[in-house]
Amino acid sequence: MTQRRAAYILLSLSFVLSGSAGAQTHLKMQAPINSERALALRDGWSLQSSCKVDGPGDVISRPAFQPTGWYSASVPTTVVSALVKHKLYPDPDFGMNLRSIPGTTYPIGANFSDIAMEQDSPFMVPWWYRKAFVLPENYKGKTIWLDFGGINYRANIWLNGKQIANKKDVAGAWRTYEFNITDAALPGRQNFFAKRKGSGNHFRRLVSRAS
């Protein structure tokens, strides 16, 4: 039996994503990640509202794009949580602070999930997440997989100018996904990941592995 080798890119996230047509998805329990072969990508992320970003995913996920004025973030995180850390909004867990965040003016005690979001809310539109990272040289010759340990609810995802999943591929509450990114990944070089998350969506954990 041929011995299979695996390398992993590990991201712990909590926001929304999007991806490419023809992506391979699997709803299954993921095997434990070998930490010695994992590449943690928790820090060094940038995020920005799509209202302030000029360009599609295939442009944003390339080295020429400069995320000037974007907010720094570490994952897992939601957009609101990241903006709270940047002091744009007060801590929503304290007192009535939540009511000061745009889009939270629904009647107290009402089921806000049944109420349409205000059109002027900054969270009415999708937000972008972007990260630059270097894949290990020893990933060459391996099949590289990108595993998501829980996405809620939809997402579009690009890597190095190629869309690897779209909102039809990624749809559902906290579902797990697995995408083959071998053709898009650049072992031994800098890679650029971009995710456009739909309004009101988040994802929990993203893992990429090579076998």
Secondary structure by P-SEA (a helix, b strand, c coil): cbbbbbbbbccccccccccccbbbbbbccccccccccccccccbbbbbbccccccccccccccccccccbbbbcccccaaaaaaaaccccccccccccccccccccccccccccccccccccccbbbbbbbbbbccccccccbbbbbbccccccbbbbccccccccccccccccccccccccccccccbbbbbbbbbcccbbbcbbbbbcc
